[in-house]
Amino acid sequence: MMTPLYDDDDSTTSTIRSPFLSRFLAASSTYNLNESTFTIVWMSLTLLGLFVILISDKVGADHAMILTLTVLMLPRIVSVQDAISGFSNEGLLTVIVLFVVAGGISQTGGLDWYMAKILGRPKTLAGAQLKLMLPIALVSAFLNNTPVVMVMIPIVQRWSAAIRQPASQLLIPLSFSSILGGTCTLIGTSTNLVVDGLLSSYDFCSPPTPYCGSSQTIGLFSLGKYGVPVALVGIGYILLLSPSLLPHPGS
């Protein structure tokens, strides 16, 4: 006999239940386990598996995330509608478009001349890191940080060879300064855009909250009062400790 897909006989009004979940509840009734327990166990095992896959570095992060989403869809912990809706998020689409722009800039070398003038030819490693991180943090506050890093990686590699400084001491500062700069504005990082999209679509009236009836959004510079001090502290930390923490050539 096939496991019913619905919680009761009225399939037009009841919530669809996964066969996985129905079989689990039927088999675990003697142990006093319920649907919440199943969800907790399934989510915990799934996240543990995702962590192991990412640590092993044998599967790309994109494949691991899609696999995790699929596993959560099997027992309908995540519905098909919710799973697909993420791909239509404005923040995600913005990042995708910016990747196209970044690819064009990287292939044409359009920024090489300008970045060479901005970065100059510092004589010391600390000077090179500072001249790299400050403009990157500033640019990342107004451009999505993921495409910025993608564009800058080949430029920094060529620049490090020209100034005879190890690229291994410059690429992590490039990445971290971009992340720190991205936290200063709404558009600086994709996560801010995603959160703003979720916030604007959230129903504050169900259940009722003090914000019911008002539109809640994040302003362009609302995060600056937190992001700018954190960015400055982070850049200072990198300058002080990166020589001892980051690998040197031949190490």
N, C-alpha and C positions, 0 to 999 in steps of 0.2 A: 504494500500500500504506500502511495506517495505521501510524503510529509506535507501538510497543508502550509500554504504560504501566508495565511492570514491568521490574525489573533482570534477571530470569531467567524461566525458563518456569514456575516454580511460583508462580503469582499468589496463592496462599493464604498464603505465608510471606514473600514478598519485599516490599520497600518500593515503594509506588506512586511512579512517576516522572512528572513533568509532560511533556506533549508538547513544550513549549517547551524544557525541559532536554534531552530526548532528541535533538531536532533540532540543538540547539547542539553537543552532544557529538559527534554524527555529522559535522557540518560542520567542526568544529575539530580533528578527530583528526590531521590532517596538521600542525597547528601545536603539537602536544603540549600542548593545553589540557585541563583536567580539570574535574570538577564543582566543586571548590573555587574554581577560577579564575572559573567562571561565577557562582558565588554572590557573590564579591567584586566582580566587575564590575557585576552587577545591583544589588547593595546600594548601591554607590558612586553609580551613575547615579540610582537612586531617591532617595537622600538628597540628592543635588545638586539634582534636580528639586524636591523638597519645599522645600529652602532657597530656591530661586528663586521658587517660588510664594508662600511666606510673605513674602519681601522685597517682592514686587510688590504685595502687599496687595489684590489683585483678587479673591481667593477667600478665603472664611472659613477660619479655622484648622481648624474641625471638618471641613469638606469636604475640606481638604487632607490631613488625617490619615487619613480614611476612604479617600480615593483612594490614598494611599501603602500602606495596609494591603492594599487590593485588588491593587495592582501586585505586592506581595510574595507574594500568594497565587497569582498566575498560574503561576509556576514552582515553586510549593509550597516556597518558602523558609520561608514561614510556613504551617503546615497550617491547614485549616478549623477543626479542633478548638481549636488554640491561639488563632486569631483570635477565635473566639466566646467562649472562656473568659475573655478580658479583660473582657467586658461583665457577667460574673457576679462580678467581684471585689468583696469586701466594702467596700473603700475607695471604689470607684466608686459603689456603691449608696448608701453613706453620704452622699457628696457630692450625689447626685441628690435624696435626701430632704431634705437641708439647704437645697437650692435652693428647694424648695417652701415651707419655713419662712421663708426669707429673702424670698420673693415676697410671702407673706402679711403679714409685718412691714412691708415697704416700702409695700404698697398701703394698709394701715390707718394708717400713721404712728405705730405703737405706740411707737417709740423716740424720737420727736422731742423730747418733753418731757424725758425722762430725759437724753438726750444734750445738750440745751441747758443743763441744770443742771451736767453734768460738764464740758462744754467752756467754759462761761462766755463772757465777752466780753473777750478779751485785746486789748491795745492795739497790740502789735507783731507782725510776721510770725513772728519766732522764738518768741515766746510762744504764738502760735496753733499753730504746728507742734508744739511740745513738748506742749501740752495735748491735741493730737489724737493724737500718736504713742504716748505712754505708755499711755493706756487702751486704745487699739486693739491694741497689742502684747500687753497683758495679756489682753484678751478673746480674741485670736487664738490664745493658747496653749491655750485650753480649748474653743474653737469653731473649726470648720474655716474657714480664712482666706478662702476663695473666697466663701462666702455672706456673711461679715462685710463684705467690701469691697462686695459687691453691695448690701447693705442701707445701708451708710454713704455711698455716692456721692451720692444725692439729699439726704441730711441735710447732708453737708459742703458741697454746692453752695448750699443755703439758708443755712447757717451763715456761709459766706464772704461772702455778700451782706449778711448782717445785721451782721457786724463790719467790713465794707468792706476785706477782704483778698482778693487775687486767688485764685480757685479753682485756677488753673494752678500756684500755689505750694503747694497743699495736697493735691491729688489724688495726686500721685506719693508724697509722704510717707505718705499714707494707705495706698497699696498696699504700699510697701516696709516700713513698720512692721508691717503685717499679715503679710507674708512672714517678717520677722525674728522676730516673736512666735510664728509657727507652727512654727519650728524648735526651740522650747524643750520641746515635749512630743510624745508620740506622736500624739495626736489633733489637733494644731494644723494639720496640712496633709495633703492627700490623698496626697501622695507618701510620707509616712511610713507611712500606713495600707496603701498598696499594697506597700511594701517589707516591712512586718511580715507581711502575708498571704503573700507569696512566701517569706519566711524560715520561717514556721511550716509550710509545705507542702513545703519543700525536703528531699530525701533525702540526709542527710549520710553515709549508709552506702554510697553508690554514686557515685563510688569512696569507699572508707573514709577517714574523717577523724577527728580527735580528738574531734569532737562526736557521733560515731555512737552512737545509742541514747538521746540526750538531746534534749529539746524546746527549741529556741532561739526565743525571742521577745524583743521590745523592750518594756521597761517603760514605764509612763506618763511617768516623769520621767527616764528613762535618758539622754535627749538634752540635758537641762537644763545639765549641766556644760560642754557645748560651745555650746549655743544661747544661753544668757543672756549670756555675755560678748560673743558675736558680735552679738547684738541691741543691746546697749548701745553698742558701737563703731559699729554701723551708724546708730543714731539720732544719735549725736554727729556723724558724718560728714555726715548730711543737714542737720543744723542749721547746720553751718559752711559747707558748699559749695552747698547748694541755691539760695540767692539768686543766685549767679552761673551756675549750671548750668541752672536751670529757666526757662522763658519767662515774661516779664512781659506784662501786657496791652498790646496794640499792637505787640509786638515781632515 
